[in-house]
Amino acid sequence: QVQLTESGGGLVQPGGSLRLSCAALGSIFRLNVMGWYRQAPGKQRELVARITSDGSTNYGDSVKDRFTISRDNAKSTVDLQMNSLKPEDTAVYLCYAQRLSFGRPDYWGQGTQVTVSS
């Protein structure tokens, strides 16, 4: 079993920055993919960014060129640097992990709230 714990959410003004972190504990061996989804009220869960164990990244279209995902395999952590934040980025951000490079996530964090508002 794997436990994911997020940190770093909060309230920020439009144009500001936040950094989210997610730490994996437990049977972390061969966690191929780690990443972030987000869920805003009344909207479908949306992939924000993902990163594989060899460093390959993918981003959602709405966050490209503003967000950067990084990973420390030795520490089993994944971070999300969010810049130029917009009100539409407001959501609960959920860390996830999966053992295979395809398919659905195997593990989820509890989520951290990000609110972008003046």
N, C-alpha and C positions, 0 to 999 in steps of 0.2 A: 504494500500500500504506500501511496505517496501523499504527503500533505503539502499544500501550497499556501503560502502566507504572503499577502500583499501589504504594501505600505506606500505612503507618499501622496495619497489623494488630498483634496482640499478645495478651497475656494481661491480663484485667481481671476484677475481682470482680463478682459479681452486683450490679446497681444502678448500676454505673459507666458511664463513657462512653468512646467512642473515635471518632476521626475518620479516615476513609479518604479518600485522594486518588487520582485517576487522571489521568495526563497523556497526551494524544494527540500523536504525532509522525508526520510524513509528509504524505500527501495528505489533509489534514483538511477540505478544502473541502466544504461541504454535508453534514456529519455531522448528520443530522436528529435522531437519538435517541442519547443516551448514558445509561448506567445501570449497575446492579449486579444480578447474580444471586448466589446462594449455593448451595453444595453441601455437605451434611453426610454423613458416612459412612452408607451404607445407605439414603439418601433421594434422591429426585429433585431435580434442579436446580430452584431456586425463584426466581422474580423477586422482588427486594427493592424496587427503586424504579427509575423511569425518568424522564427529563426531556427534552423536545424543545428545539429551538433557540429557540423563542419562550417557553420557560419553563413549559410545561404539565407537570404532574407526575402520576405514578401510583405507588401504593404497594401492596405486598402486605398482605393483611389482618393478618398476624401482626406487622407492624412499624408500622402506622399509629399516629400520635400519639406515637411514640417516636423514629423516624428522620426525618431531613430531608435531602433531596437538593438540591444546588445546582450551578450550572454557570457557568463563566466562558468565554464564547464567544471572547473576545479571546485568552485563554491556552490555549484548548482543553483545559480541565480540568473534571472533575466530582468533587465531594466528597460524602461521605455522613457526616453527623453522626449518631452512634448513641448514644442516651441510654437510661437505665433498662434496661441490658442484662440478659438472662436467660440461664441455661445453655443453653436451647434455641436461642439465637442463635449458638452455636458452629458454625462452618463455615468453609470456604474461600470467600472473597468474590471474585467475578470481575467486573471491569469489562468493559463491552461497548460497542460503538458500531455504528450502522447508518445507512445513507445514506437509506433510505426510512422513512416513518412507520409502515409496516406490514411484515409479514414477519419473517424471522429476522435475528438479529444478523449483521453482516458481519465484525466483528473482536472478538477477545477478548484480555484481558490474561492474565498467567500465574497470577494469583490471589494472595491474601494471607490468611494464617490468622488467624482471630479465635477466641479461646478465652475463654469466660466461666466462671470457676470460682473457688471460694473455697479 
